[in-house]
């Protein structure tokens, strides 16, 4: 691995983990364009750790509020908006955990074909655009209902199919349930915490089983660059999403899908 590859892949991971544009599509396209070999499992784990650190740092105050509200409810002190949102995050993670646990190997073997990624990148881009333009957006994430939790949780499980975009599909589902753009994005980012932790944990286990050679300087640099990029990405996306909407990301995904079809057909 070279420095250019390490830095660029870390930036790509940091951006695409939280923007609704499909990280798997980019991680197929970028190495192809530059003719790079696989970056290795240790580097994949590192950039996931960086992304996780970014979202934990950005939402640290809200996470403390949710944890406090959840713990008060568990102790019998009554339900609150914070405790309901904490339960929503936990329960919406169940579908992706169960389906990922059962079908992880099949997905890795059969669904990582570039044409599958191109198709899902295109289809779910159009769904995102439709939801953004047709949904009635009136509520914040603290108003989320149990029906919303089921819808968004099941939608997140679809993101196991490469090209779907975890951020994209959960924001789409959030918009469908009536959340405002910023609220749908914030709930999506909160959901990313257990999702990234689970994905990173699975990759870490694979790394323990088959460690292989590790270049620690690239691992450390990848985690740092991914973390900083992800933090800035979250900040600016939440700042701008209500103003610019999601159409630019829809258009970008359509172009990306066309590029993948053109390369691999």
C-alpha positions as CSV (number, residue, x, y, z in Angstrom):
1,X,0.0,0.0,0.0
2,X,1.2,3.5,-0.8
3,X,0.4,6.7,1.0
4,X,-1.9,8.0,-1.7
5,X,-3.9,4.9,-1.6
6,X,-4.2,4.9,2.2
7,X,-5.3,8.5,2.4
8,X,-7.7,8.4,-0.5
9,X,-9.4,5.3,0.7
10,X,-9.7,6.6,4.2
11,X,-11.3,9.8,2.9
12,X,-13.7,7.8,0.7
13,X,-14.7,5.7,3.7
14,X,-15.2,8.7,6.0
15,X,-17.4,10.5,3.4
16,X,-19.4,7.6,2.0
17,X,-20.2,6.0,5.4
18,X,-22.4,8.9,6.3
19,X,-23.4,10.5,2.9
20,X,-26.3,8.7,1.1
21,X,-24.1,7.7,-1.8
22,X,-23.0,4.0,-1.2
23,X,-19.6,3.3,0.3
24,X,-19.4,-0.2,-1.4
25,X,-19.9,1.4,-4.9
26,X,-17.0,3.7,-4.2
27,X,-14.8,1.1,-2.8
28,X,-15.3,-0.9,-6.0
29,X,-14.8,2.0,-8.3
30,X,-11.8,3.8,-6.7
31,X,-9.4,0.9,-6.7
32,X,-10.5,0.0,-10.3
33,X,-9.8,3.5,-11.5
34,X,-6.3,3.5,-10.0
35,X,-5.4,-0.1,-10.5
36,X,-4.8,-0.7,-6.8
37,X,-4.6,-4.1,-5.1
38,X,-6.8,-4.9,-2.1
39,X,-5.9,-2.7,0.9
40,X,-6.1,-5.6,3.4
41,X,-8.5,-6.4,6.3
42,X,-6.5,-4.5,9.0
43,X,-6.9,-1.3,7.0
44,X,-10.7,-1.9,6.6
45,X,-11.0,-2.4,10.3
46,X,-9.0,0.8,11.0
47,X,-11.2,3.1,8.8
48,X,-14.3,1.6,10.4
49,X,-12.9,2.4,13.8
50,X,-12.2,6.0,12.6
51,X,-15.7,6.4,11.3
52,X,-17.1,5.0,14.6
53,X,-15.0,7.4,16.6
54,X,-16.2,10.3,14.6
55,X,-19.9,9.7,15.1
56,X,-19.4,9.0,18.8
57,X,-17.5,12.3,19.2
58,X,-20.0,14.3,17.2
59,X,-23.1,13.0,19.0
60,X,-21.4,12.7,22.5
61,X,-23.8,15.1,24.2
62,X,-27.0,13.5,22.7
63,X,-25.6,10.0,23.4
64,X,-25.1,11.0,27.1
65,X,-28.7,12.3,27.2
66,X,-30.0,9.1,25.6
67,X,-28.0,6.8,28.0
68,X,-29.2,8.8,31.0
69,X,-32.8,8.7,29.9
70,X,-32.6,5.0,29.1
71,X,-31.0,4.1,32.5
72,X,-33.6,6.2,34.4
73,X,-36.4,4.2,32.6
74,X,-34.7,0.9,33.4
75,X,-34.5,1.9,37.0
76,X,-38.3,2.6,37.0
77,X,-38.1,6.4,36.9
78,X,-40.5,6.7,34.0
79,X,-40.3,7.1,30.2
80,X,-38.9,10.2,28.5
81,X,-38.3,11.4,25.0
82,X,-34.6,10.5,25.4
83,X,-35.4,6.9,26.6
84,X,-37.8,6.3,23.7
85,X,-35.2,7.4,21.2
86,X,-32.5,5.2,22.9
87,X,-34.9,2.2,22.7
88,X,-35.6,3.1,19.1
89,X,-31.9,3.0,18.2
90,X,-31.4,-0.4,20.0
91,X,-34.5,-2.0,18.5
92,X,-34.0,-0.7,15.0
93,X,-30.6,-2.5,15.0
94,X,-32.1,-5.9,15.6
95,X,-33.1,-6.7,11.9
96,X,-29.6,-5.9,10.5
97,X,-28.0,-7.9,13.3
98,X,-30.1,-11.0,12.7
99,X,-30.0,-10.9,8.9
100,X,-26.4,-10.0,8.8
101,X,-25.5,-12.8,11.2
102,X,-27.4,-15.4,9.1
103,X,-26.5,-14.3,5.6
104,X,-23.1,-12.6,6.0
105,X,-21.2,-15.3,4.1
106,X,-23.7,-15.5,1.3
107,X,-23.7,-11.7,0.8
108,X,-19.9,-11.5,0.7
109,X,-19.7,-14.3,-1.9
110,X,-22.7,-13.7,-4.1
111,X,-23.7,-10.0,-3.9
112,X,-20.4,-8.1,-4.3
113,X,-20.5,-8.2,-8.0
114,X,-20.1,-4.7,-9.5
115,X,-23.3,-5.0,-11.6
116,X,-25.3,-5.8,-8.4
117,X,-23.7,-2.7,-6.8
118,X,-24.5,-0.6,-9.9
119,X,-28.2,-1.8,-9.9
120,X,-28.8,-1.1,-6.2
121,X,-27.0,2.2,-6.4
122,X,-29.4,3.3,-9.1
123,X,-32.6,1.8,-7.7
124,X,-32.2,3.1,-4.2
125,X,-31.0,6.5,-5.5
126,X,-34.4,6.9,-7.3
127,X,-36.2,5.8,-4.1
128,X,-34.3,8.4,-2.1
129,X,-35.3,11.1,-4.6
130,X,-38.9,10.0,-4.6
131,X,-39.1,10.0,-0.8
132,X,-37.4,13.4,-0.6
133,X,-39.9,15.0,-3.0
134,X,-43.1,13.3,-1.9
135,X,-42.9,12.7,1.8
136,X,-44.6,14.9,4.3
137,X,-41.8,16.0,6.7
138,X,-43.1,17.3,10.0
139,X,-41.4,15.4,12.9
140,X,-38.1,15.3,14.7
141,X,-36.3,12.1,15.8
142,X,-37.7,12.3,19.3
143,X,-41.2,11.9,17.9
144,X,-40.4,8.5,16.3
145,X,-43.0,5.8,16.8
146,X,-42.6,2.0,17.1
147,X,-44.0,1.7,13.5
148,X,-41.2,4.0,12.4
149,X,-38.7,1.9,14.2
150,X,-39.8,-1.2,12.4
151,X,-39.8,0.5,9.0
152,X,-36.4,2.1,9.4
153,X,-34.9,-1.0,11.1
154,X,-36.0,-3.3,8.2
155,X,-34.8,-0.7,5.7
156,X,-31.4,-0.7,7.4
157,X,-31.2,-4.5,6.9
158,X,-31.5,-3.9,3.1
159,X,-28.2,-2.0,3.3
160,X,-26.5,-5.4,3.7
161,X,-26.9,-5.6,-0.1
162,X,-23.9,-3.8,-1.5
163,X,-24.7,-0.5,-3.2
164,X,-27.8,0.2,-1.2
165,X,-26.1,2.7,1.1
166,X,-26.9,2.3,4.8
167,X,-27.2,6.1,5.2
168,X,-29.3,6.4,2.1
169,X,-31.8,3.7,2.8
170,X,-32.3,4.7,6.5
171,X,-32.8,8.4,5.5
172,X,-35.2,7.3,2.8
173,X,-37.2,5.3,5.3
174,X,-37.1,8.1,7.8
175,X,-38.5,10.5,5.3
176,X,-41.3,8.0,4.4
177,X,-42.3,7.9,8.1
178,X,-42.6,11.7,8.2
179,X,-39.3,12.8,9.7
180,X,-37.8,16.0,8.5
181,X,-34.6,15.7,6.5
182,X,-32.3,16.7,9.4
183,X,-34.2,14.5,11.8
184,X,-34.0,11.5,9.4
185,X,-30.3,12.1,9.0
186,X,-29.6,12.4,12.7
187,X,-31.5,9.1,13.4
188,X,-29.6,7.5,10.6
189,X,-26.3,8.6,12.1
190,X,-27.3,7.4,15.6
191,X,-28.2,4.0,14.0
192,X,-24.8,3.9,12.4
193,X,-23.1,3.5,15.8
194,X,-24.2,-0.1,16.5
195,X,-24.1,-0.9,12.8
196,X,-20.5,0.2,12.4
197,X,-19.5,-1.4,15.7
198,X,-21.1,-4.7,14.5
199,X,-19.4,-4.5,11.1
200,X,-16.1,-3.6,12.6
201,X,-16.4,-6.4,15.1
202,X,-17.1,-8.9,12.4
203,X,-14.1,-7.7,10.4
204,X,-11.9,-7.7,13.5
205,X,-12.9,-11.4,14.2
206,X,-11.9,-12.3,10.6
207,X,-8.6,-10.5,11.2
208,X,-8.0,-12.5,14.3
209,X,-8.7,-15.7,12.5
210,X,-6.5,-14.8,9.5
211,X,-4.2,-11.9,10.6
212,X,-1.9,-11.6,7.6
213,X,0.8,-8.9,7.3
214,X,-0.1,-5.5,8.8
215,X,1.5,-2.1,8.1
216,X,0.7,-0.3,11.3
217,X,1.6,3.2,10.1
218,X,-1.0,2.9,7.3
219,X,-3.5,1.4,9.8
220,X,-3.1,4.3,12.2
221,X,-3.2,7.0,9.4
222,X,-6.3,5.4,7.9
223,X,-8.1,5.5,11.2
224,X,-7.2,9.1,11.8
225,X,-8.0,10.4,8.3
226,X,-11.3,8.4,8.2
227,X,-12.3,9.8,11.6
228,X,-11.6,13.5,10.7
229,X,-13.2,13.2,7.3
230,X,-16.3,11.5,8.8
231,X,-16.6,14.1,11.6
232,X,-16.5,17.0,9.1
233,X,-18.9,15.1,6.8
234,X,-21.5,14.7,9.5
235,X,-21.2,18.3,10.5
236,X,-21.7,19.8,7.1
237,X,-24.3,17.3,5.9
238,X,-26.6,18.1,8.9
239,X,-25.9,21.8,8.4
240,X,-26.8,21.8,4.7
241,X,-29.4,19.0,4.2
242,X,-32.5,21.1,5.0
243,X,-31.3,23.8,2.6
244,X,-30.1,21.9,-0.4
245,X,-32.2,18.7,0.0
246,X,-31.1,15.3,-1.3
247,X,-31.4,15.8,-5.0
248,X,-27.6,16.4,-5.5
249,X,-26.9,13.0,-3.9
250,X,-29.5,11.3,-6.1
251,X,-28.0,12.8,-9.2
252,X,-24.5,11.8,-8.1
253,X,-25.6,8.2,-7.5
254,X,-27.3,7.9,-10.9
255,X,-24.0,9.1,-12.5
256,X,-22.0,6.7,-10.4
257,X,-24.3,3.8,-11.3
258,X,-24.0,4.7,-15.0
259,X,-20.2,4.7,-14.6
260,X,-20.2,1.2,-13.0
261,X,-22.5,-0.2,-15.8
262,X,-20.3,1.4,-18.4
263,X,-17.1,-0.1,-16.9
264,X,-18.4,-3.6,-16.1
265,X,-21.0,-4.4,-18.8
